[in-house]
């Protein structure tokens, strides 16, 4: 038995979970917000419902890591740093080189740094988080778990864009897909819940949160997914536009005087449900306004659900059928109204869902289909941190040490 840290470093945040492996027991959950500010917020939950919160200055991620480890010691969650046998880091991009998680070496760090142009908002904090843990735990295996790795099984017809082929060979322009760790977890869990081998299943995984993507998973491998070269492509999201006509970029530049970077910023941060509703990127706010008759909020919900609905049909066609549809992440797990909007009208392809099971279902593993439905519909709360911990044990060589 050993403790593994699963880490997700954002531009101004640090999320972590400490898990006992291989029993997969949750030991502690931590979050540091507003890193770089004088009023950073540190929160940790552990034991039997125990919680500690503090507001203090934290200038760097290194200080956030140091504080997190100090508090693990102070509260008796660990007695020594030696108890931590591995640290797994969520990393946005592994390009084509990394189709699996990998122990972090100098070469791996150089590769990740070279991918910054593909994820300028995500990769720099990923690197900062890795370096901070390396500095404090230099002898502990550090493992990179790539968001893109799971989707490296997509065939050419699904990952290539209809552009000159040289753009792919020279610049790596292709669909990469994201949320791979989540899609992998929920499809593996669906196999367990269905009592059928993953290799025999055709699954559609709907990861619906502020960022959202759909994946077609056949035989346990990603066949297709909605996010593309960047996380901007695909369905409508909280603040992201999703797929649209690329000719809009020069058109908007001419009309508004914005630069290409400005327009992309609008498409990433001012669009989606927020841009359509003019109210909020938080679906709960938009749903509340829609029930009160706000037309733009209702329209935003229809568009969001319509895009998901359409991809489910497309992916069922790509896989020549589907055995189960999975809803996960914040919206997928908790919004019965969005699930209803998405599922309504899919009876033609064998999806018979039970409104009485769907209504009020929040954050729990649950089948919401009628027993006779050929296509099962399952709510599965995602657990990316657990997947990171599993990969850290596997890739870090800890299995051989009987950890």
Phi, psi and omega in degrees: 000139178205160181263136182238135175265130172250122192238138175227102183264124175257181184298327179225024182216163174217115176254142176210155170229141174251121183238144173273123182240149006270011180290345179062035179274129177287126180257315181202152176232129182229153177214127173245119180250156176061040174298137183097357181248164177282347181238047175297149183244121178251128179227135175221138177241137184200170176060216182266075177076016179280143184215138177229133178229140178216148175244124186200164177287133174221107187282328188222165174295328179299318177295323178295320178294314179301316179297316181300314181291322177299318181291326175300322178286313184302320182272006177073018179289323169229153179262344181201150175298338180297341178291335180277112187262350179191152177232123178254134183243128172288127179235132186300313194227133174238007181049210180275343185293328187245100178263007177206167175294162186208147172295135184280121175241178176301320179296317179297317179299318178296319178297311181301317180297324180289343180271005184304325181296340178272344179210064187297337180273334189256319188292319178305312176293330174302314181294319179300317180296318179298311183297324180296317179288324177299323182292325184268327181237066188294337184260005182263133178302130176249130185239133175267126178246109190272133177298332186271345191301316185301330185271004181288357177272356180299139177284163183305321183295342179258332182262344180274141171270157181276062178241169174309131187302332181296334179294329176285311184290326184268325187241358179070026181281114182193172172281129178254322182078152182220186184059023184300323181296320179291312180300322179294315181299309187289329178287324175295320179293323178299321177301317179296315182292326180279343182068032181228147179298140180301326182295343181260003189251146171245115189235145172243117183257122181251099177270102187244104175220206175299317165264142187215144176207154177246144178226138171264120184238113182245124180063027179086000181243144178291123178263324181198158178204160188277321178291152189237237177299327173226172177286007180279332184285155172115221184280163172301139181232192183302306178235358181263143183290330192077192185295139175204175181292119182296342177293346177294333183296304177295327179298313180291326176300316180292318185286325188253345183079008179282155173279170176301320179296321178298315181295317178297325177296319176298316182292332180272325192240348185234011186246212178059214181298324179295311182294320181290315183281331185069015187240304188195157171268351179277116186300331181296320178294319183290319177298319180297316179294323180296321179292339178267008174095010179287113187296315183296325177292317177298318179298317180299319179294319179297317181295314179304308182292322181299318181295318179296313179307315182294319179292327177299316177297317180297314184288328174297322178292319180298326183264006183057042179123173180212142180264329180203147173249132184246135172248131180212176183073178192308311181283314182299324181279333192241346183257100178292329182290323177291317177301319179297314180298321181290318187278336183301124178095001180268008180300331182300336180253020173089021179259104179244102186254151187258109181303327182290331176279325181290319185298123177083357180286123184216123170062029180224151175291125186199133168279129180243021177260159171292150182304328184277358184293123177299324178259122180277150178235121188231133168268125179227109175301130182284160178213075181296325181297323178295320178296321177298317179296318179300315180293326179296319177294315184290309185284327182285001178078015184281341178296316181295338179271010180056038178288000000 
